[in-house]
Amino acid sequence: MDTVLDIVDLSEGPSQSNDMLAEQLVPLGQRALKHIGALTSGLSKAGVGLRVAWHTQDGQVRRSDWSPSGVQRVRYLCEVSEFTESETVTVTGWLGAASSFSGKIEIRSDSGELIRASTDEQLTPILHEFFNKRVQAEVEVTKVKFAGGRERNIYAVTRLHNT
């Protein structure tokens, strides 16, 4: 549910860049994108947004407002962007940045490439064990082709090992 609300919040943000939205959408997979696209299509046709309140088991409440323009941004991204099937690759290098708050890491591969990736839900809480160490990562790479032909790779780490 946090991911869905992150998508709502990012679509309402001041930045008109869809890169961060794509980074949240891609790991959800094609099936989820189809459902989100159907939801946003219906909301767009009705010209309405949503107000959501999510209550966690520990009593915390997260609220998000989704305006018709924010809904339209997500709809556009779901309908116009082409997402390839993800390919799993192994990357070896140094993990130089890790955030257990946002589930993001940076790995400088042995070939010199800087890979910025999201992390699997189960991996995020233990990122501190790999920080500033040489690692081997299993990375799902998904290519996204945006409107206008621009392409971008989205990286999601599913496994991480110290080497």
DSSP file (Angstrom, degrees, kcal/mol; ACC not computed):
  #  RESIDUE AA STRUCTURE BP1 BP2  ACC     N-H-->O    O-->H-N    N-H-->O    O-->H-N    TCO  KAPPA ALPHA  PHI   PSI    X-CA   Y-CA   Z-CA
    1    1 A M     >        0   0    0      0, 0.0     4,-2.4     0, 0.0     5,-0.2   0.000 360.0 360.0 360.0 -35.9    0.0    0.0    0.0
    2    2 A D  H  >  +     0   0    0      1,-0.2     4,-2.4     2,-0.2     5,-0.2   0.894 360.0  52.7 -58.6 -38.9    2.9    2.3    0.7
    3    3 A T  H  > S+     0   0    0      2,-0.2     4,-2.2     1,-0.2    -1,-0.2   0.916 108.1  49.9 -64.3 -42.7    4.1    2.0   -2.9
    4    4 A V  H  > S+     0   0    0      1,-0.2     4,-2.2     2,-0.2    -1,-0.2   0.928 113.1  46.3 -61.4 -44.4    0.6    2.9   -4.2
    5    5 A L  H  X S+     0   0    0     -4,-2.4     4,-2.8     1,-0.2    -1,-0.2   0.838 108.7  56.1 -68.9 -31.6    0.5    6.0   -2.0
    6    6 A D  H  X S+     0   0    0     -4,-2.4     4,-2.8    -5,-0.2    -1,-0.2   0.908 107.5  49.6 -62.1 -41.1    4.1    6.8   -3.1
    7    7 A I  H  X S+     0   0    0     -4,-2.2     4,-2.1     2,-0.2    -2,-0.2   0.924 111.1  48.9 -63.2 -44.8    2.9    6.8   -6.7
    8    8 A V  H  X S+     0   0    0     -4,-2.2     4,-0.9     2,-0.2    -2,-0.2   0.950 113.9  46.1 -58.2 -49.8    0.0    9.1   -5.7
    9    9 A D  H >X S+     0   0    0     -4,-2.8     3,-0.6     1,-0.2     4,-0.5   0.896 112.1  50.3 -63.9 -41.4    2.3   11.5   -3.9
   10   10 A L  H >< S+     0   0    0     -4,-2.8     3,-0.8     1,-0.2    -1,-0.2   0.862 106.1  55.8 -65.3 -34.8    4.9   11.5   -6.7
   11   11 A S  H 3< S+     0   0    0     -4,-2.1    -1,-0.2     1,-0.2    -2,-0.2   0.733 110.0  47.1 -69.7 -20.0    2.2   12.3   -9.3
   12   12 A E  H << S+     0   0    0     -4,-0.9    -1,-0.2    -3,-0.6    -2,-0.2   0.499  91.0 113.4 -95.1  -6.8    1.2   15.3   -7.2
   13   13 A G  S << S-     0   0    0     -3,-0.8    -3,-0.1    -4,-0.5    -4,-0.0  -0.102  79.8-111.8 -66.7 164.9    4.8   16.5   -6.8
   14   14 A P  S    S+     0   0    0      0, 0.0     2,-0.3     0, 0.0    -1,-0.1   0.754  92.4  90.9 -69.4 -24.1    6.2   19.8   -8.3
   15   15 A S        -     0   0    0      1,-0.1    -2,-0.1    -5,-0.1     0, 0.0  -0.549  60.8-159.8 -76.5 133.6    8.5   17.9  -10.7
   16   16 A Q        +     0   0    0     -2,-0.3     2,-0.3     2,-0.0    -1,-0.1   0.370  56.8 116.6 -91.6   4.9    6.9   17.1  -14.0
   17   17 A S        -     0   0    0      1,-0.1     4,-0.3     4,-0.0     3,-0.2  -0.550  52.7-159.4 -73.8 135.0    9.5   14.4  -14.6
   18   18 A N     >  +     0   0    0     -2,-0.3     4,-2.7     1,-0.2     5,-0.2   0.430  70.0  95.5 -92.8   0.3    8.0   10.9  -14.9
   19   19 A D  H  > S+     0   0    0      1,-0.2     4,-2.2     2,-0.2    -1,-0.2   0.925  85.9  45.0 -58.2 -48.0   11.3    9.2  -14.1
   20   20 A M  H  > S+     0   0    0     -3,-0.2     4,-1.3     1,-0.2    -1,-0.2   0.875 112.6  52.1 -67.5 -35.6   10.6    8.8  -10.4
   21   21 A L  H  > S+     0   0    0     -4,-0.3     4,-2.4     1,-0.2     3,-0.4   0.932 109.3  49.8 -62.6 -44.2    7.0    7.6  -11.1
   22   22 A A  H  X S+     0   0    0     -4,-2.7     4,-3.0     1,-0.2    -2,-0.2   0.891 106.1  56.3 -61.6 -39.1    8.4    5.0  -13.5
   23   23 A E  H  < S+     0   0    0     -4,-2.2    -1,-0.2     1,-0.2    -2,-0.2   0.803 112.2  42.7 -64.4 -28.3   10.8    3.8  -10.9
   24   24 A Q  H  < S+     0   0    0     -4,-1.3     4,-0.3    -3,-0.4    -1,-0.2   0.837 118.5  44.4 -82.2 -35.0    7.9    3.2   -8.5
   25   25 A L  H >X S+     0   0    0     -4,-2.4     3,-1.5     1,-0.1     4,-0.6   0.908 101.8  63.8 -76.9 -43.4    5.7    1.6  -11.2
   26   26 A V  G >< S+     0   0    0     -4,-3.0     3,-1.7     1,-0.3    -1,-0.1   0.877  96.9  54.4 -55.8 -47.6    8.1   -0.7  -13.0
   27   27 A P  G 34 S+     0   0    0      0, 0.0    -1,-0.3     0, 0.0    -2,-0.1   0.717  97.0  68.5 -63.0 -16.2    8.9   -3.1  -10.0
   28   28 A L  G <4 S-     0   0    0     -3,-1.5     4,-0.5    -4,-0.3    -2,-0.2   0.769 104.4-133.1 -72.1 -24.1    5.1   -3.7   -9.6
   29   29 A G    <X  -     0   0    0     -3,-1.7     4,-2.1    -4,-0.6     5,-0.2  -0.079  24.7 -66.9  93.8 166.4    5.1   -5.5  -12.9
   30   30 A Q  H  > S+     0   0    0      1,-0.2     4,-2.2     2,-0.2    -1,-0.1   0.865 127.3  54.3 -61.2 -40.9    3.0   -5.6  -16.1
   31   31 A R  H  > S+     0   0    0      1,-0.2     4,-1.9     2,-0.2    -1,-0.2   0.933 110.3  45.7 -63.0 -46.2   -0.1   -7.0  -14.4
   32   32 A A  H  > S+     0   0    0     -4,-0.5     4,-2.9     1,-0.2     5,-0.2   0.895 110.7  54.3 -64.2 -39.3   -0.2   -4.2  -11.7
   33   33 A L  H  X S+     0   0    0     -4,-2.1     4,-2.7     1,-0.2    -1,-0.2   0.884 106.0  53.0 -62.1 -37.4    0.4   -1.6  -14.4
   34   34 A K  H  X S+     0   0    0     -4,-2.2     4,-2.0     2,-0.2    -1,-0.2   0.923 112.1  44.6 -62.4 -43.8   -2.6   -2.9  -16.3
   35   35 A H  H  X S+     0   0    0     -4,-1.9     4,-2.5     2,-0.2    -2,-0.2   0.903 114.1  48.2 -68.8 -41.7   -4.8   -2.5  -13.2
   36   36 A I  H  X S+     0   0    0     -4,-2.9     4,-2.9     1,-0.2     5,-0.2   0.905 111.2  52.3 -64.8 -39.8   -3.4    0.9  -12.3
   37   37 A G  H  X S+     0   0    0     -4,-2.7     4,-2.1    -5,-0.2    -2,-0.2   0.900 109.8  48.5 -61.2 -41.0   -4.0    2.0  -15.9
   38   38 A A  H  X S+     0   0    0     -4,-2.0     4,-2.1     2,-0.2    -2,-0.2   0.911 112.6  48.4 -66.0 -42.3   -7.6    0.8  -15.7
   39   39 A L  H  X S+     0   0    0     -4,-2.5     4,-2.4     1,-0.2    -2,-0.2   0.950 114.4  44.5 -61.1 -49.9   -8.2    2.6  -12.4
   40   40 A T  H  X S+     0   0    0     -4,-2.9     4,-2.7     1,-0.2    -1,-0.2   0.833 110.1  56.1 -68.4 -30.8   -6.6    5.9  -13.7
   41   41 A S  H  X S+     0   0    0     -4,-2.1     4,-2.5    -5,-0.2    -1,-0.2   0.940 109.8  45.3 -63.1 -46.9   -8.5    5.6  -17.0
   42   42 A G  H  X S+     0   0    0     -4,-2.1     4,-1.6     1,-0.2    -2,-0.2   0.908 114.8  47.3 -63.2 -42.7  -11.8    5.4  -15.1
   43   43 A L  H  X>S+     0   0    0     -4,-2.4     5,-2.1     2,-0.2     4,-0.9   0.907 112.6  50.1 -65.2 -41.1  -11.0    8.2  -12.8
   44   44 A S  H ><5S+     0   0    0     -4,-2.7     3,-0.7     1,-0.2    -2,-0.2   0.921 108.7  51.2 -63.6 -44.4   -9.8   10.4  -15.8
   45   45 A K  H 3<5S+     0   0    0     -4,-2.5    -1,-0.2     1,-0.3    -2,-0.2   0.855 113.3  45.7 -62.0 -34.2  -12.9    9.8  -17.8
   46   46 A A  H 3<5S-     0   0    0     -4,-1.6    -1,-0.3    -5,-0.2    -2,-0.2   0.610 108.2-129.5 -82.6 -12.7  -15.0   10.8  -14.7
   47   47 A G  T <<5 +     0   0    0     -4,-0.9     2,-0.3    -3,-0.7    -3,-0.2   0.822  64.7 123.7  69.7  31.3  -12.7   13.8  -14.2
   48   48 A V      < -     0   0    0     -5,-2.1    -1,-0.2    -6,-0.1     2,-0.2  -0.787  45.3-155.9-122.7 164.7  -12.2   13.0  -10.5
   49   49 A G        -     0   0    0     -2,-0.3     2,-0.3    -3,-0.1    18,-0.2  -0.428  21.3-115.0-116.9-163.5   -9.4   12.3   -8.1
   50   50 A L  E     -A   66   0A   0     16,-2.1    16,-3.8    -2,-0.2     2,-0.5  -0.972   5.4-151.3-138.4 152.5   -9.2   10.4   -4.8
   51   51 A R  E     -A   65   0A   0     -2,-0.3     2,-0.4    14,-0.2    14,-0.2  -0.994  26.3-170.9-121.1 122.0   -8.5   11.1   -1.2
   52   52 A V  E     -A   64   0A   0     12,-3.2    12,-2.5    -2,-0.5     2,-0.4  -0.925  15.8-172.9-120.2 136.2   -7.0    8.1    0.6
   53   53 A A  E     -A   63   0A   0     -2,-0.4     2,-0.5    10,-0.2    10,-0.2  -0.989   9.7-164.4-125.1 121.5   -6.4    7.4    4.3
   54   54 A W  E     -A   62   0A   0      8,-3.2     8,-2.6    -2,-0.4     2,-0.6  -0.926   3.2-159.3-109.8 123.6   -4.4    4.3    5.1
   55   55 A H  E     -A   61   0A   0     -2,-0.5     6,-0.2     6,-0.2     2,-0.1  -0.904   9.8-150.5-105.6 118.3   -4.5    3.1    8.7
   56   56 A T    >   -     0   0    0      4,-2.8     3,-1.7    -2,-0.6     0, 0.0  -0.342  29.3-106.0 -81.4 167.2   -1.6    0.8    9.7
   57   57 A Q  T 3  S+     0   0    0      1,-0.3    -1,-0.1     2,-0.1    -2,-0.0   0.797 119.9  57.4 -64.1 -27.9   -2.0   -1.9   12.4
   58   58 A D  T 3  S-     0   0    0      2,-0.1    -1,-0.3     1,-0.0    -2,-0.0   0.328 123.4-102.3 -88.4  10.8    0.1    0.2   14.8
   59   59 A G  S <  S+     0   0    0     -3,-1.7     2,-0.1     1,-0.3    -2,-0.1   0.416  74.8 138.4  91.9  -2.4   -2.4    3.1   14.5
   60   60 A Q        -     0   0    0     -5,-0.0    -4,-2.8     1,-0.0     2,-0.4  -0.490  39.0-149.6 -76.6 149.3   -0.4    5.4   12.2
   61   61 A V  E     -A   55   0A   0     -6,-0.2     2,-0.5    -2,-0.1    -6,-0.2  -0.971  10.0-167.7-123.1 132.6   -2.4    7.1    9.4
   62   62 A R  E     -A   54   0A   0     -8,-2.6    -8,-3.2    -2,-0.4     2,-0.4  -0.982  10.8-166.5-118.4 128.6   -1.0    8.1    6.0
   63   63 A R  E     +A   53   0A   0     -2,-0.5     2,-0.4   -10,-0.2   -10,-0.2  -0.906   8.4 177.7-117.1 142.3   -3.1   10.4    3.9
   64   64 A S  E     -A   52   0A   0    -12,-2.5   -12,-3.2    -2,-0.4     2,-0.5  -0.998  16.2-151.8-141.9 140.6   -2.8   11.2    0.2
   65   65 A D  E     -A   51   0A   0     -2,-0.4     2,-0.6   -14,-0.2   -14,-0.2  -0.955   8.8-162.2-111.9 130.3   -4.8   13.3   -2.1
   66   66 A W  E     -A   50   0A   0    -16,-3.8   -16,-2.1    -2,-0.5   -57,-0.1  -0.922  10.1-158.0-116.8 106.1   -4.8   12.4   -5.8
   67   67 A S     >  -     0   0    0     -2,-0.6     4,-2.5   -18,-0.2     5,-0.2  -0.322  32.6-106.1 -76.8 162.1   -6.0   15.2   -8.1
   68   68 A P  H  > S+     0   0    0      0, 0.0     4,-2.0     0, 0.0   -20,-0.1   0.854 122.9  52.1 -56.8 -34.4   -7.4   14.7  -11.5
   69   69 A S  H  > S+     0   0    0      2,-0.2     4,-1.8     1,-0.2     5,-0.1   0.881 109.3  48.7 -71.8 -36.0   -4.1   16.0  -13.0
   70   70 A G  H  > S+     0   0    0      2,-0.2     4,-1.8     1,-0.2    -1,-0.2   0.898 110.6  51.2 -66.9 -40.6   -2.0   13.6  -10.9
   71   71 A V  H  X S+     0   0    0     -4,-2.5     4,-2.6     1,-0.2    -2,-0.2   0.913 108.6  52.5 -59.3 -43.8   -4.3   10.7  -12.0
   72   72 A Q  H  X S+     0   0    0     -4,-2.0     4,-2.8     1,-0.2    -1,-0.2   0.872 105.0  55.0 -63.7 -37.9   -3.8   11.8  -15.6
   73   73 A R  H  X S+     0   0    0     -4,-1.8     4,-2.1     2,-0.2    -1,-0.2   0.927 111.9  43.2 -60.3 -44.9    0.0   11.7  -15.2
   74   74 A V  H  X S+     0   0    0     -4,-1.8     4,-2.5     2,-0.2    -2,-0.2   0.906 113.4  51.9 -69.0 -41.1    0.0    8.1  -14.0
   75   75 A R  H  X S+     0   0    0     -4,-2.6     4,-2.5     1,-0.2     5,-0.2   0.941 109.9  49.4 -58.4 -47.9   -2.5    7.1  -16.6
   76   76 A Y  H  X S+     0   0    0     -4,-2.8     4,-2.9     1,-0.2     5,-0.5   0.923 111.2  49.0 -58.2 -46.1   -0.4    8.6  -19.3
   77   77 A L  H  X S+     0   0    0     -4,-2.1     4,-1.3     1,-0.2    -1,-0.2   0.897 113.2  47.0 -62.9 -40.9    2.7    6.8  -18.0
   78   78 A C  H  < S+     0   0    0     -4,-2.5    -1,-0.2     1,-0.2    -2,-0.2   0.884 119.7  38.9 -67.5 -38.2    0.9    3.5  -17.9
   79   79 A E  H  < S+     0   0    0     -4,-2.5    -2,-0.2    -5,-0.2    -3,-0.2   0.854 123.6  34.3 -83.0 -36.1   -0.6    3.8  -21.3
   80   80 A V  H  < S+     0   0    0     -4,-2.9    -3,-0.2    -5,-0.2     2,-0.2   0.794  97.3  85.8 -95.9 -30.6    2.2    5.4  -23.3
   81   81 A S     <  -     0   0    0     -4,-1.3     2,-0.6    -5,-0.5    65,-0.2  -0.479  66.3-144.3 -75.6 141.8    5.3    3.8  -21.8
   82   82 A E  E     -B  145   0B   0     63,-2.3    63,-2.6    -2,-0.2     2,-0.5  -0.934  13.4-164.0-107.3 121.9    6.5    0.5  -23.1
   83   83 A F  E     -B  144   0B   0     -2,-0.6    61,-0.2    61,-0.2     2,-0.1  -0.917   8.6-146.2-107.8 124.0    8.0   -1.8  -20.4
   84   84 A T        -     0   0    0     59,-2.4     2,-0.1    -2,-0.5     3,-0.1  -0.401  35.5 -87.3 -79.1 163.2   10.1   -4.7  -21.5
   85   85 A E        -     0   0    0      1,-0.1    58,-0.3    -2,-0.1    -1,-0.1  -0.486  56.3-104.4 -63.8 140.7   10.1   -8.0  -19.6
   86   86 A S        -     0   0    0     -2,-0.1     2,-0.4    56,-0.1    56,-0.2  -0.390  30.2-151.8 -72.7 148.9   12.8   -7.7  -16.9
   87   87 A E  E     -C  141   0B   0     54,-2.3    54,-3.2    -2,-0.1     2,-0.5  -0.967  11.7-133.8-119.5 135.0   16.1   -9.5  -17.3
   88   88 A T  E     +C  140   0B   0     -2,-0.4     2,-0.3    52,-0.2    52,-0.2  -0.800  29.7 173.4 -94.9 127.5   18.1  -10.7  -14.4
   89   89 A V  E     -C  139   0B   0     50,-2.8    50,-3.3    -2,-0.5     2,-0.5  -0.884  29.4-123.7-126.0 158.9   21.8   -9.9  -14.4
   90   90 A T  E     -C  138   0B   0     -2,-0.3     2,-0.4    48,-0.2    48,-0.2  -0.914  25.9-169.5-105.4 129.7   24.6  -10.4  -11.9
   91   91 A V  E     -C  137   0B   0     46,-2.8    46,-3.3    -2,-0.5     2,-0.4  -0.969   4.1-165.7-120.7 131.9   26.6   -7.3  -10.9
   92   92 A T  E     +C  136   0B   0     -2,-0.4    18,-2.4    44,-0.2     2,-0.3  -0.965  39.6  88.3-117.2 134.2   29.8   -7.3   -8.9
   93   93 A G  E    S-CD 135 109B   0     42,-2.3    42,-3.5    -2,-0.4     2,-0.5  -0.960  73.0 -43.3 174.0-158.3   31.2   -4.1   -7.3
   94   94 A W  E     -CD 134 108B   0     14,-2.1    14,-2.7    -2,-0.3     2,-0.9  -0.864  38.0-139.6-105.4 130.5   31.1   -1.8   -4.3
   95   95 A L  E     + D   0 107B   0     38,-2.6    37,-2.3    -2,-0.5    38,-0.5  -0.791  32.0 166.3 -87.1 108.7   28.0   -0.8   -2.6
   96   96 A G  E     +     0   0B   0     10,-1.8     2,-0.3    -2,-0.9    -1,-0.2   0.600  59.3  31.5-104.1 -14.2   28.7    2.9   -1.8
   97   97 A A  E     + D   0 106B   0      9,-1.2     9,-2.2     2,-0.0     2,-0.3  -0.995  60.6 168.2-145.1 139.1   25.2    4.2   -0.9
   98   98 A A  E     - D   0 105B   0     -2,-0.3     2,-0.5     7,-0.2     7,-0.2  -0.971  12.8-167.4-152.4 134.7   22.3    2.5    0.8
   99   99 A S  E  >> - D   0 104B   0      5,-2.3     4,-1.8    -2,-0.3     5,-0.9  -0.953  10.1-174.2-127.3 113.8   19.1    3.8    2.3
  100  100 A S  T  45S+     0   0    0     -2,-0.5    -1,-0.1     2,-0.2     5,-0.0   0.639  89.7  59.0 -75.1 -13.6   17.0    1.6    4.5
  101  101 A F  T  45S+     0   0    0      1,-0.1    -1,-0.2     3,-0.1    -2,-0.0   0.920 120.9  20.4 -78.3 -46.6   14.4    4.4    4.6
  102  102 A S  T  45S-     0   0    0      2,-0.1    -2,-0.2    22,-0.1    17,-0.2   0.540  98.8-123.4-102.7  -7.8   13.8    4.6    0.8
  103  103 A G  T  <5 +     0   0    0     -4,-1.8    16,-2.0     1,-0.2     2,-0.4   0.906  65.0 134.6  67.3  41.0   15.1    1.2   -0.3
  104  104 A K  E   < +DE  99 118B   0     -5,-0.9    -5,-2.3    14,-0.2     2,-0.3  -0.948  28.5 177.5-124.2 143.5   17.6    2.6   -2.7
  105  105 A I  E     -DE  98 117B   0     12,-2.7    12,-2.4    -2,-0.4     2,-0.4  -0.927  19.2-144.5-137.7 164.9   21.2    1.7   -3.3
  106  106 A E  E     -DE  97 116B   0     -9,-2.2   -10,-1.8    -2,-0.3    -9,-1.2  -0.999  14.7-172.2-130.7 130.2   24.2    2.6   -5.5
  107  107 A I  E     -DE  95 115B   0      8,-2.4     8,-3.0    -2,-0.4     2,-0.8  -0.985  16.9-149.1-121.8 129.1   26.7    0.0   -6.7
  108  108 A R  E     -DE  94 114B   0    -14,-2.7   -14,-2.1    -2,-0.4     6,-0.2  -0.872  29.8-143.2 -93.0 108.2   29.9    0.9   -8.6
  109  109 A S  E >   -D   93   0B   0      4,-3.0     3,-2.1    -2,-0.8   -16,-0.3  -0.200  22.1-107.4 -70.7 163.1   30.3   -2.1  -10.8
  110  110 A D  T 3  S+     0   0    0    -18,-2.4    -1,-0.1     1,-0.3   -17,-0.1   0.765 122.3  58.3 -60.4 -25.5   33.7   -3.6  -11.6
  111  111 A S  T 3  S-     0   0    0    -19,-0.3    -1,-0.3     2,-0.1   -18,-0.1   0.506 122.9-106.8 -83.2  -3.6   33.3   -2.2  -15.1
  112  112 A G  S <  S+     0   0    0     -3,-2.1     2,-0.2     1,-0.3    -2,-0.1   0.366  73.1 139.3  97.8  -4.6   32.9    1.3  -13.7
  113  113 A E        -     0   0    0     -5,-0.1    -4,-3.0     1,-0.0     2,-0.7  -0.531  48.4-137.5 -75.2 137.7   29.1    1.7  -14.2
  114  114 A L  E     -E  108   0B   0     -6,-0.2     2,-0.6    -2,-0.2    -6,-0.2  -0.871  20.4-164.1 -96.2 117.2   27.2    3.4  -11.4
  115  115 A I  E     -E  107   0B   0     -8,-3.0    -8,-2.4    -2,-0.7     2,-0.6  -0.904   7.1-165.5-107.6 120.1   23.9    1.5  -10.9
  116  116 A R  E     +E  106   0B   0     -2,-0.6    39,-0.5   -10,-0.2     2,-0.3  -0.920  25.4 167.0-102.6 122.3   21.2    3.1   -8.9
  117  117 A A  E     -Ef 105 155B   0    -12,-2.4   -12,-2.7    -2,-0.6    39,-0.2  -0.932  37.0-124.3-138.4 154.7   18.6    0.6   -7.9
  118  118 A S  E     -Ef 104 156B   0     37,-2.2    39,-3.1    -2,-0.3     2,-0.3  -0.557  35.5-129.1 -86.2 164.5   15.6    0.0   -5.7
  119  119 A T  E     - f   0 157B   0    -16,-2.0    39,-0.2    37,-0.2     5,-0.1  -0.869  20.2 -97.9-119.7 153.7   15.8   -3.0   -3.3
  120  120 A D    >>  -     0   0    0     37,-1.7     4,-2.1    -2,-0.3     3,-0.8  -0.282  38.3-112.1 -60.8 148.6   13.5   -5.8   -2.6
  121  121 A E  T 34 S+     0   0    0      1,-0.3    -1,-0.1     2,-0.2    37,-0.0   0.835 118.1  47.5 -53.4 -38.3   11.2   -5.4    0.5
  122  122 A Q  T 34 S+     0   0    0      1,-0.2    -1,-0.3     2,-0.1     4,-0.2   0.741 112.8  49.4 -78.3 -22.4   13.0   -8.2    2.4
  123  123 A L  T X4 S+     0   0    0     -3,-0.8     3,-1.6    34,-0.2    -2,-0.2   0.811  92.9  75.2 -84.7 -32.8   16.4   -6.8    1.5
  124  124 A T  G >< S+     0   0    0     -4,-2.1     3,-1.4     1,-0.3     4,-0.2   0.856  90.0  54.3 -53.6 -45.6   15.9   -3.2    2.5
  125  125 A P  G 3  S+     0   0    0      0, 0.0    -1,-0.3     0, 0.0     3,-0.2   0.699 112.0  45.4 -66.6 -15.8   16.0   -3.6    6.3
  126  126 A I  G X  S+     0   0    0     -3,-1.6     3,-1.7    -4,-0.2     4,-0.3   0.189  73.5 112.8-112.0  17.4   19.4   -5.3    6.2
  127  127 A L  G X>  +     0   0    0     -3,-1.4     3,-2.1     1,-0.3     4,-0.9   0.813  65.9  71.2 -58.9 -30.4   21.2   -3.0    3.8
  128  128 A H  G 34 S+     0   0    0      1,-0.3     3,-0.3    -3,-0.2    -1,-0.3   0.781  87.7  65.1 -58.3 -26.5   23.5   -1.8    6.5
  129  129 A E  G <4 S+     0   0    0     -3,-1.7    -1,-0.3     1,-0.2    -2,-0.2   0.701 110.0  36.5 -68.7 -18.5   25.2   -5.3    6.4
  130  130 A F  T X4 S+     0   0    0     -3,-2.1     3,-1.5    -4,-0.3   -35,-0.4   0.506  83.9 128.2-112.1  -8.9   26.5   -4.5    2.8
  131  131 A F  T 3< S+     0   0    0     -4,-0.9   -35,-0.2    -3,-0.3     3,-0.1  -0.248  83.6   0.5 -59.2 132.9   27.3   -0.8    3.0
  132  132 A N  T 3  S+     0   0    0    -37,-2.3     2,-0.3     1,-0.2    -1,-0.3   0.798 110.4 113.6  60.9  33.3   30.7    0.2    1.8
  133  133 A K  S <  S-     0   0    0     -3,-1.5   -38,-2.6   -38,-0.5     2,-0.4  -0.886  77.1 -97.3-129.2 160.7   31.6   -3.5    1.0
  134  134 A R  E     +C   94   0B   0     -2,-0.3    29,-2.3   -40,-0.2     2,-0.3  -0.659  54.2 178.8 -76.8 129.8   32.2   -5.4   -2.1
  135  135 A V  E     -CG  93 162B   0    -42,-3.5   -42,-2.3    -2,-0.4     2,-0.5  -0.868  33.6-141.5-133.0 161.7   29.0   -7.2   -3.2
  136  136 A Q  E     -CG  92 161B   0     25,-2.7    25,-2.1    -2,-0.3     2,-0.4  -0.999  30.6-169.0-121.0 125.5   27.5   -9.4   -5.8
  137  137 A A  E     -CG  91 160B   0    -46,-3.3   -46,-2.8    -2,-0.5     2,-0.7  -0.923  24.3-141.9-121.3 138.8   23.9   -8.4   -6.7
  138  138 A E  E     -CG  90 159B   0     21,-2.1    20,-2.6    -2,-0.4    21,-1.1  -0.896  33.7-170.0 -92.6 121.1   21.2  -10.1   -8.6
  139  139 A V  E     -CG  89 157B   0    -50,-3.3   -50,-2.8    -2,-0.7     2,-0.6  -0.950  21.9-145.1-123.2 127.3   19.6   -7.2  -10.5
  140  140 A E  E     -CG  88 156B   0     16,-3.2    16,-1.9    -2,-0.5     2,-0.5  -0.812  21.4-160.8 -86.8 122.9   16.3   -7.2  -12.5
  141  141 A V  E     -CG  87 155B   0    -54,-3.2   -54,-2.3    -2,-0.6     2,-0.5  -0.927   9.8-176.8-110.0 122.6   16.8   -4.7  -15.4
  142  142 A T  E     - G   0 154B   0     12,-2.5    12,-2.9    -2,-0.5     2,-0.5  -0.979  16.5-144.3-120.2 128.2   13.7   -3.4  -17.1
  143  143 A K  E     - G   0 153B   0     -2,-0.5   -59,-2.4   -58,-0.3     2,-0.5  -0.782  14.1-162.6 -92.3 131.6   14.0   -1.1  -20.1
  144  144 A V  E     -BG  83 152B   0      8,-3.1     8,-2.1    -2,-0.5     2,-0.6  -0.960   6.1-160.1-116.3 129.3   11.3    1.6  -20.3
  145  145 A K  E     -BG  82 151B   0    -63,-2.6   -63,-2.3    -2,-0.5     6,-0.2  -0.938  17.4-159.5-109.4 113.2   10.6    3.4  -23.5
  146  146 A F    >   -     0   0    0      4,-3.0     3,-2.0    -2,-0.6     4,-0.1  -0.352  35.6 -74.1 -85.8 166.8    8.9    6.7  -22.8
  147  147 A A  T 3  S+     0   0    0      1,-0.3     3,-0.5     2,-0.2    -1,-0.2  -0.346 123.3  37.7 -54.9 140.1    6.8    8.8  -25.2
  148  148 A G  T 3  S-     0   0    0      1,-0.2    -1,-0.3    -3,-0.1    -2,-0.0   0.373 126.8 -85.7  91.5  -4.3    9.2   10.5  -27.6
  149  149 A G  S <  S+     0   0    0     -3,-2.0    -1,-0.2     1,-0.3    -2,-0.2   0.381  78.8 147.4  90.8  -4.9   11.4    7.5  -27.8
  150  150 A R        -     0   0    0     -3,-0.5    -4,-3.0    -4,-0.1     2,-0.3  -0.452  32.0-155.1 -67.2 136.6   13.7    8.1  -24.8
  151  151 A E  E     + G   0 145B   0     -6,-0.2     2,-0.3    -2,-0.1    -6,-0.2  -0.860  15.6 176.1-115.6 150.4   14.8    4.9  -23.2
  152  152 A R  E     - G   0 144B   0     -8,-2.1    -8,-3.1    -2,-0.3     2,-0.4  -0.992  24.5-130.6-150.4 142.6   15.9    4.3  -19.6
  153  153 A N  E     - G   0 143B   0     -2,-0.3     2,-0.5   -10,-0.2   -10,-0.2  -0.804  16.4-156.7 -94.6 137.2   16.8    1.2  -17.6
  154  154 A I  E     - G   0 142B   0    -12,-2.9   -12,-2.5    -2,-0.4     2,-0.4  -0.960  11.3-155.3-112.6 129.9   15.2    0.7  -14.2
  155  155 A Y  E     +fG 117 141B   0    -39,-0.5   -37,-2.2    -2,-0.5     2,-0.4  -0.883  14.4 179.7-112.8 135.8   17.2   -1.5  -11.8
  156  156 A A  E     -fG 118 140B   0    -16,-1.9   -16,-3.2    -2,-0.4     2,-0.5  -0.972  19.9-143.2-134.5 119.7   15.8   -3.5   -8.9
  157  157 A V  E     +fG 119 139B   0    -39,-3.1   -37,-1.7    -2,-0.4   -18,-0.2  -0.690  22.5 171.9 -84.5 127.9   18.1   -5.6   -6.6
  158  158 A T  E     +     0   0B   0    -20,-2.6     2,-0.3    -2,-0.5    -1,-0.2   0.679  67.6  22.0-106.8 -25.5   16.5   -8.9   -5.5
  159  159 A R  E     - G   0 138B   0    -21,-1.1   -21,-2.1     2,-0.0     2,-0.4  -0.993  61.1-171.9-143.2 148.5   19.6  -10.6   -3.8
  160  160 A L  E     + G   0 137B   0     -2,-0.3     2,-0.3   -23,-0.2   -23,-0.2  -0.995   5.3 177.4-144.3 133.1   22.8   -9.2   -2.4
  161  161 A H  E     - G   0 136B   0    -25,-2.1   -25,-2.7    -2,-0.4     2,-0.2  -0.991  30.4-119.4-135.1 142.6   25.8  -11.1   -1.1
  162  162 A N  E       G   0 135B   0     -2,-0.3   -27,-0.3   -27,-0.2   -32,-0.0  -0.591 360.0 360.0 -73.1 142.8   29.2   -9.9    0.3
  163  163 A T              0   0    0    -29,-2.3   -28,-0.2    -2,-0.2    -1,-0.1   0.388 360.0 360.0-114.2 360.0   32.1  -11.1   -1.8
